[in-house]
C-alpha cells in the first residue's frame, strides 16, 4: 500500500490570530473610512511575481539575429525539444528560457559564421506551458499558464465548477525534484478568504471532485472536512 507523508500548512493569517488583536470594526472585518471608495492598487500590486518562461516541444519562436536577416526566422520547436538552424544545425531548446537559447545560438555562431552575433528570441506561442484541469468543471482540458495563473483562475478558464462539484476536494498534483506531491484545497475556503489562492505552474494537474486520479490520495482527501488550511502530501 502506498504511504503518505502529510504536513498541514496553515495560512499565515490564521497562524497570527492568537497574537493579533481583533479588528476594531468586527472580528473579521476592518472598516477603512475613505470617501473615494475602494483604493486603487499601486504598481507593485499589479505586477506578478516573475516566473521563467521555458521553451518546450512544439512551441513557436522567432529567432532574430541582428543584421543577419537571412538567418532570422520563425520556427517551431520539434517534438524532441530541438530547433534546426542554418549553419549551426540542431540546438536543444528544451527547458531553456528565451535568453538561454539566444546565448546558445550566439555561442554556436560566434567566430565561425558571424563575428559578433546578437540574438533575440521571442516566444510567439507556447503549447508546452500548460496546466491540465480534470473532474467537475464545465470544460476540462489543457490551459496555458502565465505568471498570474492561480487555482481560481484555472477554474475560471475551465468555465467554472459544475453544478454539483465538491468544492472541498480540489487536488493539485505536482512533481518537484522527481517527487510526486499533492496539495488539497477547499475552493469555498479560498472564496471566504480563509487562505490565499495558490499559484499554479506548468505541468500541474488540477482535479476537482471524484476521479480515478483523486482516489490515489483518498487517505489525504478523507481529512479535508477537518482542515481550515491547505494540506500537502508527499507520495512515497
Secondary structure, DSSP 8 states (H G I E B T S, - for coil): ---EEEEE---HHHHTTTTS---SS-SS------TT-S----HHHHS-------B-TT-EEEEEETT-TTT-EEEE--TTSEEEETTTEEEE-TTB-HHHHHHHHHHHHBTTTBTT--EEEEEEE-SSSEEEEEESBSS-EEEE--TT-BHHHHHHHTTSB-TT--TT-EEEEEEETTEEEEEEE-HHHHHHTSS---B--TT-EEEESS-TTGGGGHHHHTTGGG-SS-EEEEE-
